[in-house]
Amino acid sequence: MTPKSIFPRGRVALFATSNVHKFMEARLLLADYNVAAALLKVKTQEIQDDSIENIAKASALETAEKCNLPVIVEDAGLFIEALGGFPGPYSSYVYRTVGTGGILKLMNGLEKRNAYFRSVVAFCDPENSVKCFDGTAMGRISQKERGGFGFGFDPIFKPFSGRGKTFAEMTTKEKNRHSHRAQALRKFAEWYVSAFRRRF
């Protein structure tokens, strides 16, 4: 991976996603590292795989190849212990089909509600060199939907570090102090800034 391929536009991270909410979270967090985030909308094939890392890698590789630019892609999943880790890497599909209400119905009457969110941010340059960064937020599934912020399963996930709030009850800035995605993005940003300094 050459420095030139990493920094064609300076300290700018091209975030490939169709999810504006994800982008807004990333933009706010990366700004703390003086890295500007730019939204890149590119349609890619959504692979099905048991590994979130494999899904993020595949998407990053395809996007970088199509755009001939260094990009970051993020994929995440909600893993519920009582459901054997379901929906896990299939969280996006499950959310689109049954939503938060469907998950709460599956867990009706269950006392053990521990769960975790896992995120993987994959960076890929046009030379097809991929580097991944991960983050995990431990917590519980709430008894009902709470909050009007966030997206996806945020209204039913309470991180242990969040003082009883669901992600959807937090502002973006507050969520970034606790979320899996923020953890992964911080690791990426620290590596990216360090690589930029070595270059210049």
Beta strands, then each sheet from edge to edge (+ up, - down):
strand 1: 12-16
strand 2: 36-40
strand 3: 71-80
strand 4: 87-88
strand 5: 114-124
strand 6: 130-141
strand 7: 157-159
sheet 1: 1+ 2+
sheet 2: 4+ 3- 5+ 6- 7+
end
